[in-house]
Amino acid sequence: MKTFSYAKADDAETAVRDAHVSGAKYIAGGTNLLDLMKLQVETPEKLVDISRLPLGEIEEREDGGLTIGALVPNSDLAADPRVIAKYEVLSRALLAGASGQLRNKATTGGNLLQRTRCYYFYDTSTACNKREPGSGCSAIGGFNRVLAVLGTSEHCIATHPGDMPVAMRALDATIITLKADGDKRRIPIGDFYRLPGDTPQIETVLEAGELITHVELPAPPKGKQVYVKVRDRASYAFALVSIAGVVEVADGKIASAALAFGGLGPMPWRNPAVEAALVGQAPSDAVFAAAADALLADAKGYGSNDFKIPLARRVLIATLRDLTGE
């Protein structure tokens, strides 16, 4: 076991000061970090416990949206009557993830920051640029069945594992943070994650010690909401392909569409070209196929995961049929 120091913060300002040092990590639910520490994939020199911070509330704003504290447990967020009634796609995505016990511990902020479940990232005997920059990527040419086909690079093909972030991407959530200098940031979720490029170890735009304090959802969207998750077993499994969809149909045409995808890329994936192929069109399989073409135009398989490309096409078309009543 690697030794580390431990500090328990009583307020957010103390937390960011304590964590603004090399090798520091925040811990709240610990559902991902503790596993990584046991395997020595993560070896923090300092843990800053933020579990006692007053960030566990869900508040309704005057504009009709919700402000969600970073420490709201996944189970509480999924069961909140306002989320169920107005943001069904988010509630369904949360319930599709992990197990009931883990959802009771996992937090909203931590869920946004969970690490990939790439086999090679977890195996310290293999090369992984995300774990050890410059060492190589054993997944390329290896067993990569669950890994990405969109947004990859020659340095990394890992997938983002989350369900909740996919729904939040479709809902255009905004992430509120506190920096070590006391400044606050509002980061649209579409700008929060980074593509791997040649620095796959850098996964978000967060600075050292920067703390997620809240997530804001805008006013509820119009239209039908669904979350579809295709996986190897019915529960406690990560997505091969998932879709968070919100589509409004009016006067026989698609008036608006928001579609985000999990299991396909290194971040919750959203492509404006997919939605542009739908809006203004009468629902039909031909239109849905055009949207699938837009989604998968740059898709690249790596052997074991080639099947994800036709699978994503079928799942998208079936989901759009459901969303539009076709």
N, C-alpha and C positions, 0 to 999 in steps of 0.2 A: 504494500500500500504506500502511495506517495503521501508525504506529510503536507498539510496545508493549514493556513490560519483561518479563523472563523470570526465573523462579526455579525451581530444581529442589529439591523437598523430599525429605529423607531419612527423615522420620517424619511421622505423621499430625498430631501436635501442631504441628509447624512449618508444615505445609501449611495448616491452618486459620488460623493466625496470619497467614501470608503472604496468604491469600485474603480476609481480613476487611477489605477496602478496596473502595471504590467502583470498579467497572469491572473487577474481577478475575474470571477464569474458571479452572477446573481443566481440565487436558488430560491424557489418558492415551493411548488409541488414536487419538483425533482424527478418527475416521471421519465424524463429522457436523460438529463444530466447524470443522475446517479448510475444509470446503466453504463454510460460512457466512461465514468470514472472507475467503475469496477473493472472494466476491460482495459483501462489506461489509454483509451482513445482520447479522452479529455483528462488533463492533469493540471487543474488549476492550482495556483499557489495560494489563492485566497478565495473563500466563499463569503458572499455578503447575503445574509438571509433577509429577504424582504417580505416574509410571510405575514408580519404583523402590521404592515403599512395599511392605512385606511383607503384601500383601492378595491374594495369588494362589493361595490354597489352598482346597480343599473338604474340610470336616471333618464326620464323622458324630457326632451327639450321642447321649447316653444314651437320650433319648426316641425315637430312631429317625429323627429329622429330620436335615437337613443345614444346615450353616452355610457359605455361599458368600462368599468374599472378593470385594470390589468390582472387583478387577483380574483376576479369572478370565476369560480370553478366551471368547467365545461358542462357539468350536469345541471348546475343552477341556471346557466345561460340557456341551455336547451329547453328547460322546463318553464322558463319565464313566460307568463301568459301573453305579454306584449310581443315577445319574439315569435311565439307560436302563431299568434293571430296576424302579425304584420310582416314577419320575416321568416316564413315557413322554410325557405331554402336553407337558412342558417340553422334552424333547429334540427332539420333532417340531416344536415351534414354533420353536426355535432354527435347526433345519436348513431351515425354510421361509423364513427371512429372509436377505436380502442374497446375497452370493456367498461361496465358500469363502475367498477372499483377505480379504474384509472381516471375516468371522467370526473369522479368525485375529488380527485387530487389535482388533476391537470388544470392549469390556469389559462385565461384568455391570452395574456402576454406571452406565456411560455409556449403555447400552441403555435403562435406566429413564428417562434424561433427554433422549433424542433429541427434536429439534424436529419440528414438523409439516412435511409435504412439500407443503403448499398452494402452488399456483403463484404466488399473489399475495404470499405471505410471502417467497418467493425473489426476486421481481421488485421491486427498489427504486424503480422508476418508478411503481408502483401504490400505492393506499391499503391499509394493513393495520394494524389496531389492535394486533395482536400484535407487529409490528415497530416501529410508531410510534404509540403510544397517542393516540387522539383523531383520527386521520387518516381513519378510515372503514374499510369492509370491501368491497373490490372483488369479493370472491367472491360476495357476495349480489347476485344479478342478473347475475353473470358466468358464466364456465365453471367449474362446481363439481361436475363428475362424480364426483370421488373424495372429496368432502368429506362432512361429518357430516349425519346425519338425526336424531340423538338428542343431547340435552344442549346444544344450540346456544343462541345469544342473538342479539339484534339487532346485536351488536358483533363476532361471530366465529362462523364455521361450520367451522373447521379440524378435521381429524381427528388423533388420535394415531396415529403410523405403525407402532408396534411390534408384534412377534409375541411375543417373550419376556415382556413385561409382561402380555400377555393371559393366558398360561398361568399366570404367577405370581399373577394376580388370582384365577383359578379355584382355585389351590392355597392361597390365604390366606397368602401370604408376608408376612413382617415385615421392614421395612427398618431397619437399624441405622445411626445417624449419630453424628458427633462435631461438636459445636458449637465456636465460637470461644472460649467461656469454659471449655472442657474438659468440659462436661456431655455425656452420651450420651443419645440418644433412640431409642426403639423405636416405629416408625411402622407400623401395619398398612397394607398396600398400598391397602386400600379408603379410607384417610384421606389418602393421600399426594398424589394429584392433585386439582386444583381445576377446577371448571367455569368456563367463560370469563366468564359474567356480564358486568359492565361493566369488568372488568380482565383481558382475555385474555392480556396479557403476563405475568401471574403464573400459572404452570402447576402448581406444586407448593407444598407447605407448607414447603419448605426456607428457612432463614434465610440471611442473607449469610454466606458463608464456610463454611456447614455442609457437611460432607463425608460422603457415603455410604461406609461402611467394610465392611459385610457385608449379606447378605440371608439370612434364616433361612426355611427351609421346614419346616412341621410334619411330623409322622410321615406316611408315605405314606397317601393316602386309599384307601378300599375302592372296588371297582367298576372298570369299564372306563374307559380314558382315550383320548381322541382329540383331534387338532388338525386342523381343516379350514380351508383357506384358498382362497378364490375370488379370482382375480386375472386380469389381462388376458393374462398369459403365464405359462409354467410355472415360471419362476425369475426371481430378481432383479427382483421387482415387489412393490409394496405391496398390501395387501389391499383389495379392495372390500368383502368381508365375511369375517371369520374367526371361528371358534368354538373355544374351548378347553373341552372337556366332560369331566366325571367323573361317571358315573352308576352306582349300585349297584342291581341288581334282586334282590329276595329274596322267595320265596314268591309269585311272580307279580305283585308290585307294586314300584313304584319306591321303594326304601328311602331313598335320598339322591341329591342332585343338586347339582352345582356347574357353572355355565355362565357363561363370560365371553366377551365379544365384541370384536372389533377391526374397524376400518374403518367403524364406525357413529357413533362419538362422539369427543369431545375427550380422552377418557381410556379406558383399558381398561374396558369397560362391563360392569357386573353389576347385575342387577335382582332382588332377592329375590322379587318377585312371579312371575317366570318359574319359579323353582325351587319355589315354593309351589304352583304349578299342576300340578306333576308329582308331588311326593312324596306317597306313599300311594295313588297311582292305578295301575291296571293299564295297561301301555303300550298305546296305540292312537293312530291318527291324530287322533281327536277330542281326546284329551288333549294331543297335541303341538300341535294348532292353537290350543288354549286358551293354551298356553305362548307361542306366537308372538303371539297377541293381547295378552298381558301385556307382552311385549317391545316391541311396536310401537305401543302405545296412544297414546303421545305423540310418535310419529315425525312429522317434517315434512321434506318434500323442498323443494328450492330450484330446481327446473327440470331441469337436466342430471343431477342425482342422484336424481330421483324413483324410478328403477328399483331403487334399493337397498332400498326398503321391501318390495316383493314378492320380491326376490331373498333378502333376509334371512329371510323367512318360509319359502321353499322350502329354503334351506340348513339352517335350524334343524330343520325337520321331518325332512329326510333324515338329519341328524346324529343326531337322537334315535332314529330307526329303527335306525341302526347301533349306537348305544350300548346299546340295549335288546334287540337281536336281533329286532326286529319286521320 
